[in-house]
Amino acid sequence: MKRTFTSIIILVLATILFLAIQIGYSKEKTFESAVKAYKPTYFLFGNNEQQMKLQVSIEGNLFYPANTGLFLGYTQLSHWYGYKGNDTFYTMYQPEIFYRFKSGDNIFNNSTIPLIDYFQISPIRHCSTGVEGDEHRGTNTYYGEIQASIGEVLNLGFNVKGFKYYTISSKNKDINDYQKNYEADIFLKIRSKTVKYLDKEELHFKFSGNPNGKGYYMIEGKMRIITSTIQPRLFVQYFKGYGEFMVGYNYKDEVIRVGITLE
């Protein structure tokens, strides 16, 4: 396993160096920022037991402003018990490095693949609670992800991510029994440029494993508030199953939360 991990890291570093030399710092395209939003950023309110859920996520271009498709990503997901004077955080820290081929926006002459939005691979993704002792949980994984969709106004599609483990902490060594080796998302997005009030709505059905046994499913709805010029958006999330957080990954939860999300 160590030899495999070392070989992958060497291959990734060699690829980065090769691309940097061959492509250089492209001036053909202007980038607004080297750092931008990655996964959804949101703040949700639940019941007295589950309470608040917060996520912040960003990605950074490794070779700004060159369009190499190589990024560093960071996501922080927290469970906050803040009602009735309580103030306890459980947080998952998730740094990663990845390459993304985005159809129509890439280093290969902006080539396109029919129906494919993008595919993404990561040689290393870390996830841990960042603490020692009884509440320590952690994994190191590598993954591949692909998203495909059809339709410009009514955009229907799916996203599938498959991953494998390098290492798993002894505190959560059976996590794969509760969190399977894939995550899937079936979605419908409305992106009309001409119909008023139909330009920022999304519906997602996400799942992993067997929802009737171990695993989870999650339904998310995003919609604008009155007008598209008002940000953030209204966000409703329903979760049922295992593994929403690493602490308590082997306990089954069912909760609905309502809050706001930023694009």
C-alpha positions as CSV (number, residue, x, y, z in Angstrom):
1,M,0.0,0.0,0.0
2,K,2.8,2.4,0.9
3,R,4.5,1.7,-2.5
4,T,1.3,2.3,-4.3
5,F,0.7,5.6,-2.4
6,T,4.3,6.8,-3.1
7,S,4.0,5.9,-6.8
8,I,0.7,7.9,-7.1
9,I,2.2,11.0,-5.4
10,I,5.3,10.9,-7.7
11,L,3.1,10.5,-10.7
12,V,0.9,13.5,-9.7
13,L,4.0,15.7,-9.0
14,A,5.5,14.7,-12.3
15,T,2.3,15.5,-14.1
16,I,2.0,18.9,-12.4
17,L,5.6,19.8,-13.3
18,F,5.1,18.7,-16.9
19,L,1.9,20.7,-17.3
20,A,3.4,23.8,-15.7
21,I,6.4,23.7,-18.1
22,Q,4.3,23.0,-21.2
23,I,1.4,25.4,-20.6
24,G,3.0,28.1,-18.5
25,Y,1.0,31.0,-17.3
26,S,-1.7,31.4,-20.0
27,K,-2.8,35.0,-20.8
28,E,-5.5,33.9,-23.2
29,K,-8.2,33.7,-20.5
30,T,-8.8,36.1,-17.6
31,F,-9.6,34.5,-14.3
32,E,-11.6,36.5,-11.8
33,S,-9.9,34.9,-8.8
34,A,-7.5,32.0,-8.0
35,V,-9.8,31.0,-5.2
36,K,-13.5,30.4,-5.5
37,A,-16.4,28.3,-4.1
38,Y,-16.1,24.6,-4.3
39,K,-18.9,22.6,-2.6
40,P,-22.0,24.3,-1.3
41,T,-21.5,26.8,1.6
42,Y,-24.5,26.8,3.9
43,F,-25.9,27.4,7.5
44,L,-28.8,25.2,8.6
45,F,-31.0,25.0,11.6
46,G,-32.3,21.6,12.9
47,N,-34.2,20.4,15.9
48,N,-33.1,20.4,19.6
49,E,-31.3,17.1,19.1
50,Q,-29.5,17.7,15.8
51,Q,-29.3,21.5,16.0
52,M,-27.1,23.5,13.6
53,K,-25.0,22.3,10.6
54,L,-22.5,24.5,8.8
55,Q,-20.3,23.9,5.7
56,V,-17.7,26.1,4.1
57,S,-15.8,25.0,1.0
58,I,-13.3,26.6,-1.3
59,E,-11.0,25.6,-4.1
60,G,-7.8,27.2,-5.3
61,N,-6.1,27.1,-8.7
62,L,-2.6,25.6,-8.3
63,F,-1.2,27.4,-11.3
64,Y,-3.0,30.8,-11.4
65,P,-3.9,32.0,-14.0
66,A,-3.1,29.0,-16.1
67,N,-6.0,26.8,-16.8
68,T,-4.4,23.4,-15.9
69,G,-7.4,22.0,-14.1
70,L,-5.3,21.3,-11.0
71,F,-6.8,22.5,-7.7
72,L,-6.4,22.4,-4.0
73,G,-9.7,22.0,-2.2
74,Y,-10.8,22.5,1.4
75,T,-14.1,21.8,3.0
76,Q,-15.1,22.2,6.6
77,L,-18.3,20.6,7.9
78,S,-19.4,21.3,11.5
79,H,-22.2,20.2,13.8
80,W,-22.9,23.0,16.3
81,Y,-24.8,22.4,19.5
82,G,-25.6,26.0,20.3
83,Y,-29.2,26.1,21.6
84,K,-30.0,26.8,25.3
85,G,-26.5,28.2,26.0
86,N,-24.7,25.0,24.9
87,D,-21.7,25.7,22.7
88,T,-20.2,22.5,21.3
89,F,-18.7,21.9,17.9
90,Y,-17.9,18.7,16.1
91,T,-16.0,19.4,12.9
92,M,-14.7,17.5,9.9
93,Y,-11.7,18.9,8.1
94,Q,-11.4,17.9,4.5
95,P,-8.4,19.1,2.5
96,E,-7.7,17.5,-0.9
97,I,-5.8,17.9,-4.2
98,F,-7.6,17.1,-7.5
99,Y,-7.6,17.4,-11.3
100,R,-10.8,18.4,-13.0
101,F,-11.6,18.1,-16.7
102,K,-14.4,20.5,-17.4
103,S,-16.1,20.0,-20.8
104,G,-15.7,23.1,-22.9
105,D,-13.2,24.7,-20.5
106,N,-10.0,22.8,-20.3
107,I,-6.3,22.8,-21.5
108,F,-7.1,20.5,-24.4
109,N,-8.3,23.3,-26.7
110,N,-11.5,23.6,-24.6
111,S,-12.7,20.2,-26.0
112,T,-16.1,18.9,-25.1
113,I,-17.6,15.5,-24.4
114,P,-21.3,15.1,-25.2
115,L,-23.5,15.1,-22.0
116,I,-20.4,15.2,-19.7
117,D,-20.2,18.2,-17.5
118,Y,-16.9,17.2,-15.9
119,F,-14.8,14.4,-14.5
120,Q,-12.5,14.7,-11.5
121,I,-9.8,12.6,-9.9
122,S,-8.0,13.0,-6.6
123,P,-4.9,11.1,-5.5
124,I,-5.4,12.1,-1.9
125,R,-8.3,13.4,0.2
126,H,-8.0,13.7,3.9
127,C,-11.0,13.8,6.3
128,S,-10.7,14.0,10.1
129,T,-12.1,15.5,13.3
130,G,-8.8,17.2,14.0
131,V,-8.7,16.1,17.7
132,E,-7.1,13.3,19.6
133,G,-8.7,11.0,22.1
134,D,-12.1,9.4,22.1
135,E,-13.5,11.8,19.5
136,H,-10.7,11.3,17.0
137,R,-11.9,10.0,13.6
138,G,-10.1,10.0,10.3
139,T,-9.6,8.6,6.8
140,N,-7.4,9.1,3.8
141,T,-8.9,8.2,0.4
142,Y,-8.5,8.6,-3.3
143,Y,-11.5,9.0,-5.7
144,G,-12.9,9.4,-9.1
145,E,-16.0,11.5,-9.9
146,I,-18.1,12.2,-13.0
147,Q,-21.1,14.4,-13.7
148,A,-23.4,14.2,-16.7
149,S,-26.5,16.2,-17.5
150,I,-28.8,17.2,-20.3
151,G,-30.8,20.4,-20.9
152,E,-29.9,24.1,-20.6
153,V,-33.1,25.4,-19.0
154,L,-34.3,22.2,-17.3
155,N,-31.0,20.6,-16.5
156,L,-31.4,17.0,-15.4
157,G,-28.4,14.9,-14.5
158,F,-26.4,12.8,-12.1
159,N,-23.1,12.8,-10.2
160,V,-21.3,9.7,-9.1
161,K,-18.1,9.5,-6.9
162,G,-16.3,6.3,-6.2
163,F,-13.5,6.1,-3.6
164,K,-11.0,3.8,-1.9
165,Y,-9.2,4.0,1.4
166,Y,-5.5,4.4,2.0
167,T,-5.8,4.5,5.8
168,I,-8.6,4.5,8.4
169,S,-8.3,5.5,12.0
170,S,-8.6,2.8,14.6
171,K,-11.5,4.8,16.2
172,N,-13.6,4.3,13.1
173,K,-12.1,1.2,11.5
174,D,-15.5,-0.2,10.5
175,I,-16.7,3.1,8.8
176,N,-16.9,1.3,5.4
177,D,-19.8,-0.7,6.9
178,Y,-21.8,2.5,7.3
179,Q,-20.4,4.7,4.5
180,K,-20.1,2.7,1.3
181,N,-17.4,3.3,-1.4
182,Y,-19.6,5.6,-3.5
183,E,-21.7,8.7,-3.3
184,A,-24.4,9.5,-5.9
185,D,-26.5,12.6,-6.7
186,I,-29.5,12.8,-9.0
187,F,-30.4,16.4,-9.7
188,L,-32.8,18.8,-11.5
189,K,-31.8,22.4,-11.9
190,I,-33.8,25.3,-13.4
191,R,-31.6,27.8,-15.2
192,S,-33.9,30.0,-17.3
193,K,-32.6,33.2,-18.6
194,T,-36.0,34.5,-19.8
195,V,-38.6,33.2,-17.4
196,K,-38.9,35.3,-14.2
197,Y,-38.7,33.4,-10.9
198,L,-37.2,30.3,-12.6
199,D,-33.5,30.7,-12.6
200,K,-32.0,29.6,-9.3
201,E,-34.0,26.5,-8.3
202,E,-32.4,23.1,-7.6
203,L,-33.6,19.7,-6.3
204,H,-31.1,17.0,-5.3
205,F,-31.5,13.3,-4.3
206,K,-28.2,12.0,-2.8
207,F,-27.5,8.5,-1.5
208,S,-24.8,6.0,-0.6
209,G,-25.2,2.3,0.3
210,N,-28.5,0.8,0.9
211,P,-30.9,3.4,2.4
212,N,-33.1,0.6,4.0
213,G,-30.0,-0.8,5.8
214,K,-26.6,0.9,6.2
215,G,-25.9,4.0,4.2
216,Y,-28.0,7.1,3.8
217,Y,-30.1,9.2,1.5
218,M,-30.5,13.0,1.5
219,I,-33.0,15.3,-0.2
220,E,-32.0,18.9,-0.8
221,G,-33.9,21.8,-2.2
222,K,-32.5,25.2,-3.1
223,M,-34.6,28.2,-4.2
224,R,-34.2,31.9,-4.4
225,I,-35.9,34.3,-2.0
226,I,-38.3,36.6,-3.8
227,T,-35.8,37.7,-6.5
228,S,-32.6,36.4,-7.9
229,T,-30.8,39.5,-6.8
230,I,-31.2,38.6,-3.2
231,Q,-28.5,36.4,-1.8
232,P,-28.2,33.9,-0.1
233,R,-30.8,31.3,-1.2
234,L,-33.2,29.3,0.9
235,F,-31.9,25.8,1.5
236,V,-33.9,22.8,2.9
237,Q,-32.1,19.5,3.7
238,Y,-33.6,16.1,4.8
239,F,-31.1,13.4,5.9
240,K,-31.8,9.8,6.9
241,G,-29.2,7.1,7.6
242,Y,-25.7,6.8,8.8
243,G,-22.5,8.8,8.5
244,E,-23.6,12.4,8.3
245,F,-20.7,13.2,10.7
246,M,-17.6,11.2,11.6
247,V,-18.4,11.4,15.3
248,G,-21.4,9.1,15.6
249,Y,-20.9,7.7,12.1
250,N,-22.4,4.4,13.3
251,Y,-25.6,5.9,14.6
252,K,-28.7,6.3,12.5
253,D,-30.1,9.8,12.2
254,E,-33.2,11.4,10.7
255,V,-33.4,15.1,10.6
256,I,-34.7,18.0,8.5
257,R,-32.9,21.3,8.5
258,V,-33.7,24.7,7.0
259,G,-31.4,27.6,6.4
260,I,-29.5,29.5,3.7
261,T,-26.8,28.7,1.1
262,L,-24.4,30.8,-0.9
263,E,-23.5,30.0,-4.5
